[in-house]
Amino acid sequence: MEGVEEVVIVGRGICGMATAVALKRYGIEAVVLERAESLRATGAALTLASNAWIALDALGVSQKLHPLYSPLTKYVITNLSNGTVQQISLPQNESSHLKTRSKVRDSPEDWIHFLGPVGPKTVHRKALLEVLAEELPKKNIHFSCKITSISTEVIEGSSIAVLQTEDGTVIKTKVLIGCDGVNSRVARWLGLGEPVNSGRFGLRGLSVFPQGHGLDHHATRVVHTSFNGGFVPISYSEVYIGFWSLEQIQVNDNRTHILCPGAINHTKFVIFLHYSTRLILILCICTIHNDLLKSKR
C-alpha cells in the first residue's frame, strides 16, 4: 500500500530500539517515533545478566559493550532485619565472547554453550541506546514526534493504524508497536487501563568520584521488611545507587521540595543510610537525575 509504513514503533527507549534492530535482522524495516528532541536515557545504568547478553549478542551489539565494562564478581546482601550477610560469587567467563558467532546455531542451548556463564555487568543506559541506534538507518528514527491521536481505517480491505502528531503529520502503518512507557498512548488506543499509582517510591542516582571510588567490583544490596536498596560500581569512577520503598507512604509531588536537604526523613530510609558511611558518601555526591525520586506505577 502506497504511503503506508510496514511497522511503526512508538518509543525510542531500550525496548523500542531493540525491537527495531531485531526486525531489521529479519529484513523488516521499522520506523521509530520518539517524542523527545534527542537521545535520552531514563536512569543512569542497568545491570545485564547472562540472558541479557545472549539477547544482545543475537542483536549483534554485545561486542561493542563488552570491552567497556568489567563483570561483577560478587553479590553481597545484608538483611537489616536480622543482621545476616550473604555473599554470592558470580560466574566469570569473558573468553567465550572472543569466539566467532558464525559457528553457533540458533537454539538457546547452542547460545548458552557458546557464551558460557557470563558474569553480570552494569552498563550505562545511554551507551546501550547508542549501540542499538548504530544498527539502524538514521532516516528511520524520528525525534520530536508527539502522538496526539491514534485511529484505525480500512485500506484495500486491511485495517491500518493512523497516527496524528502534534505538528499535524499523519503516519499510517500496517503494524503499530507501543514501547512508549507507562503512560503509553498505544496502550490507551488498545483499550488497556490507566496506570495505577502504587504509593511506593524509588530513588536512584549516579555518584562520580574523579579520583576513583576505591570500591570492589561487587553489587551491594541492603534489604529490610519494608524497603531495599544498594549500590553497584559501573566504572573506575562511577557508582550507581538505588533505593526502593516497599511500603505505601505519602510522597509530595513537588520533586524540588523532596530533593532539598533534610526533606526525606522517612525513618527506614534513615536506617538505610546509616547502614554504611560509605553509602552515605555515595548518596551525598549523587548526580540528581530528572527521575531520581518518583512514584512507582
N, C-alpha and C positions, 0 to 999 in steps of 0.2 A: 504494500500500500504506500503510495507516494506521500511523503511528508509525515510519515509515522515511524517513530523510533522502534527498534526491536525490544530494547529493555531500557528502562529509566530507573535509576537508584536514587532515592532521596536521602541525603545524609552522607557527608564525606568523612565520617569517623572511621575507626579501625574496621568495624563491621562492613560499612558500605564499600570501603576501598578493597578489602579482602574479597568481598563478593564480586566486585568488578574484575579484579585480577583473575579470580578463579574462572569466571565466564570467558575472559579473554583467552585463557589457556585451552578452552574448548572451542575457540573460534567464534565466540559470541561477543559482539561489541556492545558495551553498555555506556549510556550517558549518565554521569554522576552530577547531581544538583546539590549545591551547598549554599545555605543562607548567609554564612559569614563571607567577609570580603577577601579573606586569605586563609592559608593553612592555620589551623589552631588545634590544640590538643587539650581536652578536658582532663585535668590531672597531670602530674609530672611524670609518673612512671607506672609500670606494671611488671609483675613477676611472671615469667613464662616457664612452665614446667615442660616435661618431655613431650607430652601430647601436643602442646602448642608449637614446639619446634618442628615436630613432624608435619604439622599443618603448614607452617611457614616454608618448610623445605618443599612441600608439594606445590606451593605457590611460586617457588623459585627465588625467594628473597632471604632465606635464612643465612646464606653465606655472606651476605652484606652486613649482618648484625653480629654474628658470632665473634669476629675478631675484636669488636668494640667493647665487649663485656666479659667479665670473669664469672664463672659459675659459683653459686653459693655453696659453701662447704658444710654448713651445719644449720639446723633449725633448733633454736633454744626457746622453750616455752616455760614461762614462770606463772604458776597459779597463785594469785594473791589471796585466794580464799583459804587455802591450806598450806601454802608455803612450798609446795613441791616444785622442782625444776626438772624438766625433761629435755634431754638433748638427743637430737636425731641426726645422724650422719647422712649426708646426701650423696647420691651416686655421682661419680666424676668420670666422664669419657668424652674427651674432645677429639681424639684421633679419628673417630668414626666419621666425622664431618669432612675429613680430607679425602674421603673416597669419592669416586665419581658416581653420580646418580644414574648414569646410563646403564649400570649393571643391576639396577634394582627394579623389580616388578612392582605392580601397583597394589598388592594385597597388604592389609595392615600388618600381617605377620612379617612380610618382607621388609616393610619400613622399620619395624621395631628391631628386627635382626640387623638391619643396615645401620641404624642410628645408635643402637645400644642404649644403656642407661645414661641419659644426658642430665647433668646437674642443672637445676633451675637457674635462670639468670634474670636479674631485674634490669629492664631496659627503659630508655626514655620513650614515652608515647610519641613524641614528635618525630624521633628517629624512625620508629616503626612506620608511622604515616608517610614519611618521606620516601622510604624504600619501596613502599607499596605504590606510591604515586609515580615513581620512576618506571614502573612496569606498564603504565597506561599513557596513551597519547594525550598531550596537553589539551587538545581540542575537545576531548571527551569529558573534561572536568570544568563545570561552570560554577563560578562563585557569584555571590550576591543574588542568588535565586531564592527569593522568599515566596513560598507557595501560599496563595490566598484561598484557592478553592480547587477541589478535585471533583470531577463528574465523569459520567460514562455516556458514550454514544456508540451507536452501531454503524460500522462502515463495511460495506461489502459482506454483510452477514456476520461480521465478527465484532465482539464487544471491545471497545477501545477506551483506555483511561485518558482523560483530558485534564491537564494541569494548567492552571492560570497563575502567573506570577505577579508580584507587586507592581512590576513595570509594564504590565499588560501583555507580556509574552504568553503565547499559548503553545503548549507542548503536548503532543499526542504520542501514546506508546501502547504497544501490544501487551507488554508486561511491566507492571509497576511494583518495585520492591521498596519497602519502607525500612530504612536504617536511621531514622531521624529521632531516636531517643525516646525518653519517657513521655514527652509532650508531642508524640508523633501525629502529624496531620494525616498520614496514610492510615494509621490505626483508627483514627476517628472516622475516616471515609469507609473503612471496612466494618464499622459498627462496634468496635471494641470500646469498653467503658473508659471513663476518665481515670487518670492515675489517682490513687488514694494516698494521702499523707499518713505515714505510719506513726508520726510523733517521735520517732527516733532521729538521731542526727549523727553525722560523721564529720571528722576534722582531718585534713590531710595537707601536707606541705612539703617543701624541699629545703633542706639546710645545706649551705655551701661553706666549706672550710678551705679557703685558698691555699693554706699550707698543708692540707691533708687532715683527715679526721682521725686517723690512727686506729680505726676500728677493724676488728677481724671481719672477714667477708662472710658473716653469719646473718641469718634472718632472726631477729629477736622479737618475740611476741609475749605480751602480758595479758592474762585472762582473769576474769572475775565473774561472779554470778550475774552481773548486770552490765558489764562492759568488757571490751577488749581493745587492744591496740599494739603498737610496736614500731620498729624501725628496721630499715634494711639499707646497706650501702649500695649505691649504684656505681660509683666510680671512686677513684682515689680521694676526691674532694667533696662528693655529694652524698647526702643521706636522705632517704625518703621516709617520712613519718606518717602514721595514720592512727586515728582513734575513733572507735565506734561505740555508741551507747546502745545497750540492749534494753533499756527502759524507756517508757514513754515519759518525756519531760517537755516542759514548755520552752520553746526556742523563739526569741524575738526575731521577727522577720527583718529587722534592721541590722544587716550584717556589720555595718560600720560600728554600731554600738557594741555588738557581740565581740568584735575583734579588738576593742580597746583594752589596754592592760587592766587586769582585775575583773573584767566583765564576766569571764567564765569562772564561776566559783562553785560549780557543782561538786559536791563532796567526793564522789567517786572519781571524778576527773582529777581532783587534788591528790587523792591516794595514788592514782596512776602516775602523776608527775613525780611524786616523792619516791616512787619505786627506784629511781636511779638519778643521781645528779647529772650523769652523762646524758640521760634522756631530757632532763630539764634544759641543759645547754643546747641540745639539738633543736628542741622546740623553740627556745628563745630567739634563735637566729634563723628561724624558718622564713622562707620567702612566702608571702601571703598570695595565694592564687585567688582568682575570682570565685572559685568554688571551694575555698578552704573549709568553710563551715556551711553545711547545707543539710536540710531535712531529707530523709530518705523516703522514697516512694516506690 
